[in-house]
Structures are given as structure tokens and as C-alpha cells.
Amino acid sequence: MPETLLERIEHDILTGTGSRIVSCRFLARSISIERLPNATLTAVPRCSHWVQIERAELFHAEVARFLGQEKNT
């Protein structure tokens, strides 16, 4: 993929700090500012790989935030 297209990708990655499938360290190195400058990595404590199941409320809040639909309370 051309670099100019990579720069336009906005992407949130949520993973648990206890994931044995993909480590936070690996993801942090993979999502470098040079490769994906608009990507963010959120490491969720007390969770393994399935954030959407293990921490569903937090997952839904992060997805809503990313989509610009967070609730103003």
C-alpha cells in the first residue's frame, strides 16, 4: 500500500495487556508514527485478547469515542 494511503488510515486498536496472541509491545512497534501516524493503541488492563467480551462496556465506549458518538454526560 502506498505510504500516502497509510497516512490517511485512522485506526484504533484495543488489546488486553494480558493477551498471549499479540503482545502490546509488538503492537506498539508495529504501529509506529512513520507507518500509521493516525493509528492509536489502547492497552486494556485486566484483560487478555478479547476486549470486546472481557471488558464489553469499555470496548463499546472506545468504539463510540472513535466513531465520534461518545455521550456527553
Backbone bond lengths (Angstrom), bond angles and torsions (degrees), N, CA, C in turn:
res aa  C-N    CA-C-N  psi(-1)  N-CA   C-N-CA  omega(-1)  CA-C   N-CA-C  phi
1 M - - - 1.447 - - 1.532 107.68 -
2 P 1.328 117.98 132.84 1.463 119.94 179.43 1.529 111.85 -61.77
3 E 1.308 116.02 145.84 1.463 121.46 -178.06 1.522 112.34 -54.70
4 T 1.314 118.18 -37.84 1.465 120.04 -178.49 1.523 111.42 -61.88
5 L 1.321 117.55 -33.78 1.458 120.17 176.87 1.523 111.21 -72.60
6 L 1.310 117.17 -39.23 1.471 120.52 177.88 1.527 110.74 -60.49
7 E 1.304 116.91 -37.52 1.458 120.64 -179.04 1.523 111.98 -65.92
8 R 1.321 117.76 -22.89 1.462 120.73 -177.92 1.526 113.10 -89.18
9 I 1.307 118.39 -9.30 1.463 121.51 -178.44 1.524 109.94 -75.33
10 E 1.328 116.04 123.13 1.461 121.49 171.35 1.519 105.96 -104.42
11 H 1.320 115.88 124.46 1.461 118.94 -170.55 1.517 109.91 -149.63
12 D 1.295 116.98 132.38 1.464 122.67 172.75 1.514 108.02 -108.10
13 I 1.305 116.17 133.39 1.457 121.06 175.22 1.524 107.31 -117.69
14 L 1.315 115.56 124.47 1.458 121.93 177.29 1.517 107.63 -110.87
15 T 1.316 115.80 128.44 1.462 119.46 175.32 1.516 108.47 -145.95
16 G 1.298 115.06 154.15 1.458 119.50 177.93 1.518 110.83 -83.35
17 T 1.313 115.53 148.61 1.460 119.75 179.64 1.523 111.33 -67.05
18 G 1.326 116.92 -18.27 1.461 120.49 179.94 1.520 114.01 -100.76
19 S 1.333 117.30 14.61 1.458 120.24 -178.56 1.522 110.67 -64.31
20 R 1.320 115.64 130.27 1.467 120.87 175.72 1.532 111.06 -98.55
21 I 1.324 116.17 -4.15 1.460 120.62 -179.24 1.527 110.25 -87.68
22 V 1.331 116.32 -50.76 1.469 121.77 177.71 1.527 107.40 -135.96
23 S 1.303 116.79 117.72 1.462 119.88 -176.86 1.524 111.38 -75.88
24 C 1.321 115.50 151.77 1.463 121.15 176.41 1.523 110.43 -60.51
25 R 1.300 117.33 -37.03 1.469 121.32 179.40 1.528 110.87 -61.91
26 F 1.321 116.55 -44.63 1.464 120.56 178.10 1.527 110.65 -62.33
27 L 1.333 116.91 -45.74 1.459 120.13 -179.78 1.522 111.61 -62.83
28 A 1.317 116.62 -41.95 1.466 120.09 -179.85 1.524 110.94 -60.70
29 R 1.314 117.00 -39.53 1.470 119.97 177.72 1.517 111.36 -70.49
30 S 1.312 117.29 -35.69 1.458 121.74 -177.53 1.525 112.67 -71.97
31 I 1.312 115.90 -31.43 1.464 120.57 -177.88 1.519 108.65 -98.65
32 S 1.275 115.91 60.80 1.452 119.08 179.88 1.515 110.11 -77.69
33 I 1.305 116.22 155.70 1.458 121.68 178.96 1.521 110.75 -57.82
34 E 1.312 116.96 -34.12 1.455 119.66 -179.14 1.524 111.78 -69.14
35 R 1.315 117.04 -36.40 1.470 120.27 -175.10 1.526 112.38 -85.61
36 L 1.311 117.07 -47.61 1.467 121.79 -178.95 1.535 108.92 -135.83
37 P 1.324 117.24 80.04 1.465 119.64 -173.71 1.525 114.36 -65.32
38 N 1.328 118.40 -19.93 1.459 120.77 -179.42 1.521 113.15 -105.12
39 A 1.317 116.71 17.58 1.463 121.02 177.65 1.523 109.17 -97.68
40 T 1.311 115.06 148.60 1.461 120.27 175.28 1.530 109.23 -129.21
41 L 1.302 114.95 149.75 1.455 122.01 177.72 1.513 108.28 -117.67
42 T 1.318 116.30 124.84 1.461 121.52 175.84 1.518 107.72 -113.09
43 A 1.318 116.20 116.10 1.463 122.33 178.48 1.523 107.84 -95.66
44 V 1.312 116.30 119.80 1.462 122.40 -174.46 1.525 109.72 -98.77
45 P 1.339 116.72 119.08 1.467 119.20 179.08 1.530 111.63 -70.96
46 R 1.337 115.45 159.00 1.466 123.03 178.96 1.521 111.66 55.76
47 C 1.315 115.20 42.46 1.458 120.54 -177.34 1.520 108.34 -154.34
48 S 1.335 115.92 148.36 1.462 118.60 174.74 1.527 108.67 -101.00
49 H 1.299 119.30 -130.51 1.461 121.74 -170.45 1.525 114.36 -82.47
50 W 1.315 118.92 -27.86 1.460 121.35 -173.39 1.525 111.30 -98.41
51 V 1.290 116.89 73.17 1.463 121.79 -178.98 1.526 110.52 -58.35
52 Q 1.311 116.88 -40.04 1.465 120.65 -177.23 1.525 112.65 -62.19
53 I 1.302 117.75 -21.69 1.466 121.26 178.80 1.534 110.63 -102.35
54 E 1.319 115.97 -47.49 1.462 120.58 -174.24 1.526 113.51 -72.73
55 R 1.317 117.12 -31.53 1.471 122.08 -179.57 1.529 108.29 -135.28
56 A 1.332 116.40 58.44 1.463 122.82 -171.83 1.530 113.13 -56.25
57 E 1.323 118.13 -42.30 1.464 120.43 -177.99 1.535 110.94 -63.23
58 L 1.310 116.49 -44.66 1.462 120.72 177.97 1.526 110.30 -64.97
59 F 1.321 117.33 -42.52 1.454 121.94 178.79 1.526 110.97 -57.78
60 H 1.334 117.09 -47.47 1.458 120.89 -178.50 1.526 110.67 -65.18
61 A 1.319 117.63 -38.38 1.467 120.98 178.06 1.531 110.68 -64.25
62 E 1.325 117.30 -41.50 1.467 120.83 179.49 1.518 111.67 -67.31
63 V 1.323 117.41 -39.69 1.465 120.42 177.77 1.529 109.88 -65.28
64 A 1.314 117.64 -43.78 1.465 121.12 178.23 1.524 110.79 -61.59
65 R 1.326 116.95 -41.88 1.466 120.89 178.03 1.519 109.94 -61.31
66 F 1.318 116.97 -47.15 1.447 121.50 -178.80 1.534 111.39 -60.52
67 L 1.309 116.43 -38.79 1.458 121.01 -179.60 1.526 112.61 -82.15
68 G 1.327 116.54 -1.66 1.453 120.39 178.66 1.514 113.74 77.46
69 Q 1.325 116.06 26.50 1.455 120.59 -177.21 1.513 112.55 -117.55
70 E 1.338 116.90 22.86 1.451 117.96 -178.00 1.520 110.01 -64.28
71 K 1.312 115.60 147.76 1.460 121.33 -179.21 1.520 108.89 -83.38
72 N 1.309 116.08 134.73 1.462 121.30 175.98 1.527 107.76 -92.66
73 T 1.332 115.42 106.66 1.462 118.90 -178.03 1.488 110.39 -112.22
